[in-house]
Amino acid sequence: MRELIRIYKQNRVAIEKYLLSSLNDKYIDHIQKRHVRECFDLFRSLDLVYKVDTAFAQSTPFYFRKYVDNTTMGMDRAYMFNKIKIMEDGQYISQAYISSHNGEPSITVVKILDNGEFIVLDFSLLKLLEELRFIENNRFFNRISKSVYGLIGFGLIVFSVFLSGYAIYTFFLSVEDPTHMDLQVTFRSIIALTLGLAIFDLARTILEQEVFYKSYAVEPAEENRLLIRFLTSIIIALSIEALMVVFKIALVNYKEMHTALYLIAGVSGMIMALGVFSYLTRSQRERPQGD
């Protein structure tokens, strides 16, 4: 919802020009079934059309795209017109709101006719932004992608839970048998838990962005945050592994300490690369749009 409203606000001038110019080109002086069908053919994003008389009473049924609702005939619409301010050209476009008819983000366009009556047109905000190519929303492909992302996301969660459970299980096994209890087992459990956390965080982000709260616009900042969190977890796991290698070599054969140095140098390189990446992405977000 918030994403659609944000995109609508960013492009509101262009959207209003499109709607008003299209309505002016398609002169409408009264509503009959044939004229309503022409309105729906003109706007793929149009959900509802009806007319209100000069006394602010609804004088036509609700004309939806696929059916007609006659139960609202004669209803008083004065409460709605008390909240709007008709422009000098006799037209009005509302802010985005949640429609009581379908529960989806919508906007309303009101146009005054020559006889003083009003035509009210409700548009689906999602379909309108899609119609004007401000977002890409192929419904068939979205259903397929949601299914695939959902399968992968829940699969990753299962693996992360299994990995975390394995870490805890092996740790308690070593506690029960003190002869197998050593620092290496503890480090391995910590590494497994850290990787489980990284995998779970990745799965949660996939499910949030691609399944449950589908994003209609590409947000590089969110993708960068996901990558930074994931790499941070990997670096922590590698750092713990490097520490474990240092202790192991120090206890067994300190002459092989240079191999631990290579691992530590590699982790340090990843940390520096992550720092440069974070700095560049932050600088790009803070850079003024006009630059």
N, C-alpha and C positions, 0 to 999 in steps of 0.2 A: 504493500500500500504506500509506504513512505517513499519507496523508490519511484513508483509511478508518478506520485505527486511532485517529486523533485524534478523528474524529467519534464513533466508538464509545465512547471514553473519556469524552467530554463528555456523552454520553447513556446511560451504562452503567446507571445506576439504573433509568431508565424501561424500557430494553430488558430487563433482568433481571426486572423486575416483569411485563412482558408475557409473557415466555417461561414463567416459573414459574406464573403464574396460569392461563395457557392449558393447561399440562400438568396442573395440579391440577383444572381444570374437566373436562378430558378424561382420565378415570381409565384408566390403562393397567396391566394386571396381567400380560399376556403378549403375545408377538409372534406373530402369524400374518399371512398375506397380507392378509386383510381389515383387520386392525387397522393394519398398516403403511400401507395405502392411505389409511385415515382420518387417519393422522399427516401424510402428504404433502398431503392435502386441507386439513388444518388450518393447516399452515405452508407457504407457497409458497417460503420460503427454505431449507427442510429438504433436505439433500443425501443423508444416509446415516443408516440406523437399524440397530442390531444389539443383541443381548443377551449379557451376560456372566454366568456362573454364580457361585456362592459361592466357587469355587476360582479365580476370575479367568480361566477359560477361555472362549473365545467359543463360545456354545452355539447360535447361529443364523448363517445366512449374512449377508453384507453386502447389505442391501436399499437399493439406490439408487432414484432416482425412476423410471428407465426400464428397469432390469435388476437381476438378482440375481447376486451373486458367491458361489459355493459353495466356492471354493478356500481361504477363510480360516477355515472351520469348525474348531474345536478349538484355535485359536491361543492361546497364553498372553498374556494382557493384564495380567499383574501389574505389569509395568514402568510401565504407564500409571497404575494405581491407586496405585502407590507415590508418585507425584508430586502427587496431588490430595488435597484435604481436604474430605470430605463435610460439609455443614452439618447443623445439628441437625434440620432438616426433611427430611433425607434426600435433598438435591439438591445439585448442584454445577454451576457455570458457569465455564468456563476463560477464560483470557486469549486475546486474538486471536493466531492463529498461521497459518503457511502450511501448508495441507493437503497431505499426500503423495499424495492421490488425484487431485487436479485442479490443484495448484499455486496455488490461490487463497486469499485470506485467509478464515479460518473461525474459528468458536468451537464448543466442545463442551459439551453439557449431559448430565449424568449423573443418573439418578433411581433410588433404591433401591426395589425392589418389596417387597411384604409377606413374600415367601419368602426375602428376603436377596439375591436376584439383582439385576442392574443392567441398566437400559436406557440405551444410549448414543445420543445424537442429535447429528449434526454439521450445523451450519448454515453456509451461505454468508454471509459478513459483508456483501458487497455487496448481495445479494438481501434480507437482513434489514433493512439500513438503508433500502433502497428500499421494502420492504414497510411499514415504519413511517413513511415519508415524511420521513426525516431527510435524504435526498438525492433528487434527481430524475434518473432514469436510464431514459429511453425508448430502448430498444435500436435500434429502426428509425430514429428521428429522429437518434440519435447516429451511426449509420452514414452517413446523408445529410450531416449537419453535418461529420463528419470528412472526407468526400470533398470537400465544398466548401471547407472551410478548408485542406485539403491542396493543392487546386488553386491557391487564391489564394496560400498561403504559398510554394509552389515557384515560382509565377509571379513573386512579388516578389523571390525570390532570383535568378532569371534576370535580371530587370531591374537589380537592384543590381550583379550581376557585369558586366552590359553597361555600366552607367554607370561603374563603376570602371575597366573596360578602356578605355572611351572616353577617360576622363581621362588615363590613363597613355599611351595611344596619341597623343593630341594633344600631350602634353608632350614626348614623345620626337621627334615630328615637328618641333616648334619647336626642339629642341636640334640636330637634324640640319641645320636651315636657320636659321642665326643671324639672317638678315634678318627673320624672323617671330618671333624670340624677344623677348618683352617681359614686363613684370610682369603685365599683364592676362591673358596666356595661363596663367601660373603660378597666378594666383588662381583662374581658372576651373577648372583641373585640381583644385585643392584643394577648391573648392566641390563639384565633381562627386564627388570621393572622399568628402567628408563626407556628402553626400546618399545615396551608395551605402551607406555605413556605417549611416545612420539607417534606410534601407529594409531592409537585411539584418537589423538588430536587431529591427525590427518583425516581419519574416517568421519569424525564429527563435523569437520569443516566441509567435507564433500557432501554429507547428508544435508547440512544446513543450507549450503549455497545452491545445490543442484537438485535436491529432492523436496525438502519440506518448505524452504523459503527460496523458491527459484528466483535467481537473479536474471533480469531482462537486459541488463547492460553490463559490459565488462568493466570491472573495478580493479585496475592494476594495484591500487594500494592494498586491497584485501588479499590479493594473490601474493603480494610481497610479504605481508604479515604472516601468511600461512607458510611460505617458504622459510622465513626467518625462524619461526617457531620450530619447524621440523628440523632444520639444520642445527639449531641450538640443542635440541634433544640428542641428535646424532653426535655432536661435538662433546656433549657431556658424557655420553656412553664411551666414546673413544678416549676421552681424558681419563676416565676411570680404568679403562683397559690399559692405557699407558702406565698409570700408576701401579697397577697390578703387575705389569711386566717388569717395572723397575724393582719392585720388592722381590719378585721371583728370581730375577737375575742376580740381585744383590745377595740372596741367600744361597744360590746354587753356584753361579759362575760369574763373578763380577767382571771378568774380562770381556764378556759379551754385552757390556753395558752400552756400547755404541749402537746396537740394534734398537734398544729402547730410546736412544737419542733420536734415531730416525723417525720413530713413531711419534715422539713428542714434537719434533720439528714439523711433521705433517699436520698434527693437530693444531700447532701454532699457526701454520699457514692457512688452515681453514678458518681459524678465528680471525686472522687479519683480513682474509677475503670477505668474511661475513661482515666485519666492521666497515670495510670499504663499500660493500653492497648496501648496508643500512644507511650509510652517510649519503650515498648517491640517490637512493630512493627518497630519503627525507628531504634532500635538497630539491628534488623534482616536485614533491608535494607542496613545498613552501614557496616555490618559484611563482611569481605572478603570472596569470594567464596570458597577459599581453606580451611577455618576453619570448 
